[in-house]
Amino acid sequence: MTARDSTVICAPPRQDATAQLLVLLARDVLTPEAGARARDLLRKVDDWREFAVLAHHNFSLPFAYRHLAALGLSAGQPELMAAMRGLALRTTMSNLKWHGALQSFHEACILPTTARHAYIKGPALAARYYRDVGARQCRDIDVLVLPDDFTRVARRAFDHGLRFIAGYEPQPRFTDNDQDIDFMVRHADVISMLDAEGHLFELHRHIEKMTPVFPVEDVLADTCQTRLGRNTLSVMATPWLFNYIAYHHSRHFWSKLHWVADLHAIMSHPSFEREETLALARRIGISATVEATLAFAELAQQPENWQGALEGRSHGAVFLDACLRGLPGDSAYEFDRWKDMFLFDFEATWQVDTGRKHGFWAGSALRRLEPNVTQYFENRRSRAFEFLYVLENAKALSLNMLKRVSGR
């Protein structure tokens, strides 16, 4: 199967039966009501091959295949369902390899260091919240580590043979240079690493991009445990995780449908408490983002309400709009919108609480002053001259502020 051409960025969001069914089936478990809606939509899909391609590119094919099989599509589309079944099985096998990679990393790099940590998305999320843990796809494994423990885990990972990524253009570049490793361990907010099988790990000092939303000490003081294979893992407590999911997935404009599945999986879990989640959102200053995410989750299973919601432009509909524009699965819409983001982390200013905007801006500015990996690899300097990076960043930040004030 090959992807069709990308839709034009400014084209209206898709609302046809294919789009509705893709979003509706992007979940681990279908409610009876969602199942009835899906059964009605089956008769309206014009191009099943396109449906399968889009589901594959949006990381939702294992969900879609399982639900379509249960709804009886196999009898009417035997060749398509056979092809989808093959893709779903290969995807599930790949996902289970990721589970094994996480366990190996945990045993080699986390357990020996006794680091305070939390696995965030990927296999750990699937293990705690999904019925079918092999259906939830991932492209990397993220682990948040307390800053005091970051150096020990990073050094352990390097000594264990994980390759540190120094850049991605024109293809991944690796470094084992002592000065490079020392700089990354001391300054990188996230270190990206590949294991011997090519699994990507991201070791986080912070879990947001620039805006200091999630206090690491508070997040790691409120973890819970989940079982994955032979290991018990620390993961973010559900209120923290849902707030993070709302932040992270909206930052990426809901450009993959397995992120929609995350919402329903977490909201269906016994540990999810709506009011507790919203109270935490108010505390950390992103209540509008979380409220919009909750509204979007409801809209995702009510396609008959999409047109009115999109016309009304509620905040939940803004997220739905982004999700539907991203259905080609090529991230073109996401990349196009990043240039207009607020503080590099939010689509628009409405996503953060009014009282926190100035604090978020100040925190973001302070982070932008810090030496970063990108500028280091563009112009390597010894440790004694790293202060020049701060001066360069201060100049860039000042010029950016002047540009915004002058309106140019």
Secondary structure as the mmCIF struct_conf table of DSSP 4:
data_model
#
loop_
_struct_conf.conf_type_id
_struct_conf.id
_struct_conf.beg_label_comp_id
_struct_conf.beg_label_asym_id
_struct_conf.beg_label_seq_id
_struct_conf.end_label_comp_id
_struct_conf.end_label_asym_id
_struct_conf.end_label_seq_id
HELX_LH_PP_P HELX_LH_PP_P1 ALA A 3 VAL A 8
TURN_TY1_P TURN_TY1_P1 ILE A 9 CYS A 10
BEND BEND1 ALA A 11 ALA A 11
HELX_LH_PP_P HELX_LH_PP_P2 PRO A 12 ARG A 14
BEND BEND2 ASP A 16 ASP A 16
HELX_RH_AL_P HELX_RH_AL_P1 ALA A 17 LEU A 24
TURN_TY1_P TURN_TY1_P2 LEU A 25 LEU A 25
BEND BEND3 ARG A 27 VAL A 29
HELX_RH_AL_P HELX_RH_AL_P2 PRO A 32 LEU A 42
TURN_TY1_P TURN_TY1_P3 ARG A 43 LYS A 44
BEND BEND4 ASP A 46 ASP A 46
HELX_RH_AL_P HELX_RH_AL_P3 TRP A 48 HIS A 57
TURN_TY1_P TURN_TY1_P4 ASN A 58 PHE A 59
HELX_RH_AL_P HELX_RH_AL_P4 LEU A 61 ALA A 70
TURN_TY1_P TURN_TY1_P5 LEU A 71 GLY A 72
HELX_RH_AL_P HELX_RH_AL_P5 LEU A 73 GLY A 76
HELX_RH_AL_P HELX_RH_AL_P6 PRO A 78 PHE A 105
HELX_RH_PI_P HELX_RH_PI_P1 HIS A 106 ILE A 110
HELX_RH_3T_P HELX_RH_3T_P1 LEU A 111 THR A 113
TURN_TY1_P TURN_TY1_P6 THR A 114 THR A 114
STRN STRN1 HIS A 117 TYR A 119
BEND BEND5 LYS A 121 LYS A 121
HELX_RH_AL_P HELX_RH_AL_P7 GLY A 122 TYR A 129
BEND BEND6 ARG A 131 ASP A 132
TURN_TY1_P TURN_TY1_P7 VAL A 133 GLY A 134
BEND BEND7 ALA A 135 ARG A 136
BEND BEND8 ARG A 139 ARG A 139
STRN STRN2 ILE A 141 VAL A 145
HELX_RH_AL_P HELX_RH_AL_P8 PRO A 147 ASP A 159
TURN_TY1_P TURN_TY1_P8 HIS A 160 GLY A 161
HELX_LH_PP_P HELX_LH_PP_P3 LEU A 162 LEU A 162
STRN STRN3 ARG A 163 GLY A 167
BEND BEND9 GLU A 169 GLN A 171
STRN STRN4 ARG A 173 THR A 175
HELX_RH_AL_P HELX_RH_AL_P9 ASP A 178 HIS A 187
BEND BEND10 ASP A 189 ASP A 189
STRN STRN5 VAL A 190 LEU A 194
TURN_TY1_P TURN_TY1_P9 ALA A 196 GLU A 197
STRN STRN6 LEU A 200 HIS A 204
BEND BEND11 ARG A 205 ARG A 205
BEND BEND12 ILE A 207 THR A 211
BEND BEND13 PHE A 214 PHE A 214
HELX_RH_AL_P HELX_RH_AL_P10 VAL A 216 LEU A 220
TURN_TY1_P TURN_TY1_P10 ALA A 221 ASP A 222
STRN STRN7 THR A 223 LEU A 228
TURN_TY1_P TURN_TY1_P11 GLY A 229 ARG A 230
STRN STRN8 ASN A 231 MET A 236
HELX_RH_AL_P HELX_RH_AL_P11 THR A 238 ARG A 251
TURN_TY1_P TURN_TY1_P12 HIS A 252 TRP A 254
BEND BEND14 LYS A 256 LYS A 256
TURN_TY1_P TURN_TY1_P13 LEU A 257 LEU A 257
HELX_RH_AL_P HELX_RH_AL_P12 HIS A 258 MET A 267
TURN_TY1_P TURN_TY1_P14 SER A 268 SER A 268
BEND BEND15 HIS A 269 HIS A 269
TURN_TY1_P TURN_TY1_P15 PRO A 270 SER A 271
HELX_RH_AL_P HELX_RH_AL_P13 ARG A 274 ILE A 284
TURN_TY1_P TURN_TY1_P16 GLY A 285 GLY A 285
HELX_RH_AL_P HELX_RH_AL_P14 SER A 287 ALA A 300
TURN_TY1_P TURN_TY1_P17 GLN A 301 GLN A 301
HELX_RH_3T_P HELX_RH_3T_P2 PRO A 303 ASN A 305
HELX_RH_AL_P HELX_RH_AL_P15 TRP A 306 GLY A 312
TURN_TY1_P TURN_TY1_P18 ARG A 313 ARG A 313
HELX_RH_AL_P HELX_RH_AL_P16 HIS A 315 ARG A 325
TURN_TY1_P TURN_TY1_P19 GLY A 326 PRO A 328
BEND BEND16 GLY A 329 ASP A 330
HELX_RH_AL_P HELX_RH_AL_P17 ALA A 332 TRP A 338
TURN_TY1_P TURN_TY1_P20 LYS A 339 ASP A 340
STRN STRN9 PHE A 342 PHE A 342
TURN_TY1_P TURN_TY1_P21 LEU A 343 ASP A 345
STRN STRN10 PHE A 346 PHE A 346
BEND BEND17 GLU A 347 ALA A 348
HELX_RH_3T_P HELX_RH_3T_P3 THR A 349 GLN A 351
BEND BEND18 VAL A 352 VAL A 352
HELX_RH_3T_P HELX_RH_3T_P4 THR A 354 ARG A 356
HELX_RH_AL_P HELX_RH_AL_P18 LYS A 357 LEU A 369
BEND BEND19 GLU A 370 GLU A 370
HELX_RH_AL_P HELX_RH_AL_P19 VAL A 373 GLU A 378
BEND BEND20 ASN A 379 ASN A 379
HELX_RH_3T_P HELX_RH_3T_P5 ARG A 383 PHE A 385
TURN_TY1_P TURN_TY1_P22 GLU A 386 GLU A 386
HELX_RH_AL_P HELX_RH_AL_P20 PHE A 387 SER A 406
TURN_TY1_P TURN_TY1_P23 GLY A 407 GLY A 407
#
